[in-house]
Amino acid sequence: MTKHYDYDLFVIGAGSGGVRAARMAAATGVRVAIAEEKYLGGTCVNVGCVPKKLLVYASHFAEDFEDAAGYGWQLAVNSFNWQTLISNKNKEIERLNGIYKTMLENAGVNIIYGRARIDSEHSVIVNGETITAEKILITVGATPSVPEFDGADHVISSDQVFFLPELPKRIVIVGGGYIAVEFASIMNGLGVDTHLIYRGDNLLRNFDQPTAKFVANEMQKKGVNIHYSSNISSIEKLDTGELKCNLDNNDILFADQVMYGTGRKSLTNDLGLDKVAVKTHKNATIVTNDRFQTSVPSIFALGDVIGTPELTPVATAQGMVFVNQQYGDDTKTISYDNIPTAIFCQPNIGTVGLSEEAAKHKDLSVDVYQSEFKHLKHTLSGNEERLLMRLLVNKANQKVIGMHMAGPDAGEIIQGFAIAVKAGLTKAQFDVTIGIHPTAAEEFVTLREIEYSF
Ligand code: NDP
């Protein structure tokens, strides 16, 4: 360890990747500091995965109450209190902030509250003080990106939706990716008149399209109004407080809130990158090699800020690999193949491996096995929701190269199966696995008929 620096490692940003890297590095005995200007835990804990999932649970109760009637329960549910939900959610997030603080402190990491800017290859300035470090790790993440248009100042993003003082009666949500689709389901479930506006023909463009289309249809059945091939051209705030959304297809929608889920941009501005010539891509993400090293050898970066899949488990995995490479036995690498992921819309999507479109793009010959059915639970509930389970098998070697599911707990189910896909197991190995009955997941080991091939 180099003694003439204040620290061996200075981490900028205490989100998922930064906290994991700082803790793990400190555990190896190196001297670590982490700077954070906002909140410990970053997007995931404060305005992302965790509070989003709590809102998903809240929104699903409406359906659960209705489903209960077919099972003999007579419930008189007639009110929902948004303020209670947000206040309880805030308490839980504060608890998690505290846990992050304790974890960092127990690991021996020095937490510095304030904005850090890089000043040289081995120094940062925080709160007016210059701090030196042998290595600097940038883990500042990303922030919602809203396009510019007339009236854009009237809209909210996922940063604000978690703190709205009131639940809107009508909401317009723009985008067709993770955030827009998840929040359309949340708001619809909470009883909000929900309109989802997407500029393309099918939601979730980068996902398996048969699964995405199936879910879009299910969402519409549940009451989400989806407007395809349209976008907002301007928004006017009326004297009544309502927002008048003028669409590019001449439609007009009135709403109490308009939320944009149109992607995120990395937080690389005003970080001092220009001082040391850290190279960035055109979209402002930081250029790194496979050791997370930037164009400046002593400065590293990982997480959303480098443009790899913007997912907490990816950032934490990168943090672990970075620490192993710098302070461990340097045996670890990271693979971005077969990253399982879930979209917590209703019904949930769980997915791992190649989509049908990606397999076609790779010119693979594929057998598709699939099953669409009603969940056992809904035989009595009367709920019209259906499930879809799809298995893509490479004809050449019979390996399962893609699994896609739309239905309850799809994320939980696909997380387990992802190990099989990652391990390169074949359809025959799925077939000899005995199912758990009665579950939805057993379909994945009992699919025998090829639905179609390409
Ligand atoms: P995504 O990249 O997933 O989706 C952005 C959407 O906005 C796309 O449908 C895109 O359309 C549309 N869009 C982009 N620019 C415009 C524009 N100018 N006007 C209209 N529409 C536009 O971003 P999100 O914001 O949904 O999420 C950001 C990231 O956060 C995700 O990529 C994901 O990695 C992560 N995340 C993960 C979650 C999870 O794991 N469950 C949950 C939430 C977020 P088009 O398709 O045409 O490009």
Boltz pocket constraint, residues with backbone or C-beta under 6 A from the ligand:
constraints:
  - pocket:
      binder: B
      contacts: [[A, 147], [A, 174], [A, 175], [A, 176], [A, 177], [A, 178], [A, 179], [A, 180], [A, 182], [A, 197], [A, 199], [A, 200], [A, 202], [A, 204], [A, 205], [A, 231], [A, 261], [A, 262], [A, 263], [A, 264], [A, 309], [A, 310], [A, 311], [A, 341], [A, 342], [A, 343], [A, 344]]
      max_distance: 6.0
